[in-house]
Amino acid sequence: GQNSLSAYSFKGELLLTLVVDALDDDSDDDESEEDDDETSPHLAVSQDRSVWLARGARLHHFDAVGNGLHVISVGESIEALSVDRERNHLWVATKERLEAYNALGELTVSVTPGGDPEHRDIAYDPALDALWVADRRTLRRYDAADGAVLFSQELSEEISYLAPDYQGGVWIASEDDDDDDEGYLLKLDAAGLEQLRLGPYSEEIVEVVSEPADSSVWVASRDAVQHIGVTGEILHDVDLGGSREDDDDDSDDESEFDVRALALFIQLNRLPVADTGDDVNALTNLSVQLDGSQSYDPEGGLITFSWLVAAPLGSSAALHD
């Protein structure tokens, strides 16, 4: 609901529901309260599984079981969130500022670009340890440690959304200046060189989410989701209900697919990757050294090893520490 936050398991089971307003501070900031009512919320999940919820000019921070940790007022409407998984910090973009908060809710970095910025989206890039920022037609990259500008490039079209490709480049959803309903999907490398351009899309792109495993990207409109590979091939194409050209523009349509929920699912549902190295052939009664050290958790968590022997009947093969 508008004033609540619910958590579900990946099986769709409701785990808990929180009344967000009950955790607000006692501030009399009427402007912030008005922003809370009128601005779309944003969600981000940190490395420690705590949840950040942005409503208007306020940040709500909850631990993994729903306990309220912090309520922070940033002074102006929040446009986007992104988690720095290297430091477990949250990056916050307002229209004119960029800020980073640590797990204690403390401000660690604050950046105020010159000119007249209009931030649209942000995305942390673990490959570069940097933050990509969409500022209308300007694409920037900031050092995630101190907020220093590393890269800036003007594009010919306005940027709506972006996502890292986990190889140093970035996926970008752009808007066509001549037609608000059309847009393009771009892929740029770390130097800003265009590697791929797809489109125009007849429906507005409302979210892009990239896959760390293969650098592919999920592109969502309000009626469809496409999974696109690094060379532009369509890997999956999901129709979410067909065109709605005859429908009125009612954003409260309950049948509308929640692409932000899809984004969180893709970002969170990362299974550990088991890597046991090359196959080894050995003679009977000889020892073989097993090595799973190249296994990893895409989410950066700690992993443990558990080996099983699938030996044929009558074999004496066994594991030894």
N, C-alpha and C positions, 0 to 999 in steps of 0.2 A: 504494500500500500504506500501512499504518498508519505506517511510519517513512520514507516516501519521498515525493517530490514530482516529478511528471512534467509536462512541457510538450508541448503538441500544437499543430500548425498548424491553421488553420481548415479545412483539407482532411482533418483527422484523422490527420495523420502525426505519429508520435512524434519529438520533437526532442531531448529529453534527460530523464534521470531522476536525481534527487539523493537520496542517503541523508541524511535530515535529522539523525538522531542524531549523525552524524559531525561536524556543525558546532556541536553543543552545547558550551557552556563546561564547565569542570571542576567546576562547583558541586556540592556535596553536599546540595543542597536536596531532601530526599526528598519533601517535600510537593509541590513543583513537578513532580517527575518523575511522581508519582502522578496529578497533574492532567493531565499530558500524555497519559497513557494513557486517562483517563476522559472527557475533555472533547472535544466535536466541534471540529475545526479550522475556522479562518476564513481566507479568502484576500482580498487586496486588491492591485490593481495601480496603482502610482503614475503620475504624469504622465511620468516619465522611463523608464517601462516596467519599473522594478524591482518585485519581488514581495515582499509581506509575508505571512508565514504565522504565524498564531497557534495555538499548541498549549498548552492549559492556561494557565499563567501566563507563558509565554515567547513572545517575538516573534523570528522568524527573518527576516532581510532578505537578499534575493538580487538581484544585478544581472540585466540582461536576458538574459545568456548563462549564468546559473546559478551564478556565483561568489558564495560567501557573504560578506556585508558585515558584518552585525552579528547578535548574539544578545543579546536584552535580556530580563531578568526583571522583570516588573511587580509581582510580589508576591502576586497573586491571580488567579483564573481570568478569562480574557478572554471577554467575552460578545459583542462585536461590533467590527467595524472599518469605517472610512470614510475615503476620501481627500479631503483639501482640495486640489483641483486648482489653486486660485489660488496657493497657496504651496508645493505639492508636499509637504505634511505629511500624516502619518497620524494620524487620531484613533482612540483605543483606549478602549473602554468595558469596565470591570470592573463588578461588581455595585454598587460603592459610589463609584467614581471615574471621571473622564474625563481623559485625557491626550493630548497631541499631541506627535509626534516629527518632526523634520526628516529630510532625506535622509541626514544624517550619523549618525542614530541618537540625536541629542541631544533631551532633553526640553525642549519650548518652552512648553507650557501644562499646568497641572495644576489640576483643579477637583474639589473635594469638596463636593457639595451637603449641605445640612443635613438633619436628620431621619434617616430610615431608607430610603435610596434602594435601588431594585432595578432597575437598568438592563436593558432587554430588547433595544433596538436603537438605532442611531444612523445618521444620513444627512446628509452635507454637501449644502447647497443653494447652488449657484453664483449663483442669482438674487438671493439675500439675503446672500451671503457669510456664511452662518451654519450652525450645526449643530443639526439636529433630534434630540431625544433622547426615547426612550420609557422612562418610569419607572413601570411598572405602569399606574395610571390617570392619571398625570400626563404631559402633553405639554409639553416645554420647548424653547426655542430659545436657543442661545448664540451670542454673537459669536465668529466663528472666529478672529479676531485675538488676543483676549485672554481668552476664556472667560467674559465677563460675561453674565449672564442678561438676555435681551431680552424673553422671553415665557414665560408659564407658565399652563397651563389644566388643570383637572381634568375628566376624561371620566367617563361613567357606566359604562364597561366597561374591561377591561384591554387594553392595547396589546401586540400580539405583534410586528408588523413595521411599518416605515414607509419611505417613499420620497418624495423631493421631486417636485413636479409641474413644476418648472423655470419656474414663473410666480409664485413666492412662496408657494404653498400646499403641501400635503402629502397623500399617500395613506397611509391607515392600515388595517392588518388588525387587527381586534379580536376578543377572545374573549367569548363569552356566558357570564356568571357561572353561569347555571343549567344549561348544557349545554356541557361541555368540547369536544364534537365539533362545535359550531356556532360560527360567527363571522360578522362583517360586514366589508365593505369600505367605508371612509369616505373622503371627500375634503373637506378643510378648507382655507379660504383663510388668508392670512397673519395675519388677526385671530382665527383660531380658529373662524370661523363655518362650520357644516356646509353644504356645497354639494351633497353626494351621499351616499346610503346604499344599498348593495346587500346583499342577503342575506335571510335567513340562508343561509350555505353549509353543506351537510350534511357536507362533508369539511373537516378542519382545513387552514387556509391555512398553508403552510410557507415562503413567500417572496413578496415583491412587488418588482418592478423597473420603474422608470418610463422612458419614452422621452423624451429631451430634445427631439426634433424636433417632437412634437405633444402632449406632456403626457399621453399615454395611459399605461396601466400593464399589465404582465403579472402575472397572479395565478396562483400554482401551489399545487396540493395534491399529494399523493403519487401521484395517479392521473390528473391532468388539468392543463392549462394554458389559461388564458383571456387573451386580449388585449382590454382594455376601453378604450373611448374616454372623453373627458372628460365626456360627458353620460350615460355609463352603457351605451352600446351595445356589444354584443359584436362585436369586429372579427375575431377568430379564436378557435376553440375546438378544442383538441387533446386527444383521449383517449389516455392513456398506458398503457392496459391494462385499464380497467374497475375495478369495485369489488373490494375485497379483504376484504369482511366475513367471509369464511370462512377467511381466512388468519390464522395466528398472528402476533403482533406481533413479528416478527423483523427488527430494523433492519439485519441483515447481508444481506438479500435482494438478490442481485446484479442482479436485474431492475429494481429500484427506480430511477426516473428521478432524476438528479442535478440538482435545481433550482438549486443554487448554481453549477453549471457553466453553466447557462442564464443566470443572472444575470451572470456574468463575461463571457459571450459578448455579451450585449446591451450591456453597459457598454463593451466594448472595440471591437466591430466597427462603428466609426463612419467612414464614408467622407467625404472632403471634399465640400463643397457648392459647386458652380460657379454663380455668379450674374453674368451678363453684362449685366444691366439690361434695359430695354425694347427691343423690336425697332426697328430704324432703317431707313427707306427712303431711298435716295440715288440721284441721277442718275449716269449713266456719267461716268467720269473725275473724279468728286469724291471727296475724302478723307473717311473716317469715323473718328472717334476711338473706339477700343475701350476699355472700362473693366470690368475684372473685380475691382475693389477690394472689392466686397461679398461676394466668395467667402470661405469660412471653413472651418476644420477643427473639427468639434464636439468633438474631444478637446483643442483648444487648441494644436495644433502649428503650426509654420510651414508656409506653403504657397507654391508657386511657380506661375507662369502659363506656359502653352504654348498658343499659338493656331494653328489650322489653317484654311486657306481651302478651302472646298468650292465651287470656281468651275466654271461650265459650260464645256463644250468651246469653245475659241476665245477665252475671256475672258482679259484681261490683269490681272485683279485680283491684288494681291500685298500682302504684309505689309511694313511698314517700321517700324523702331524709332523 
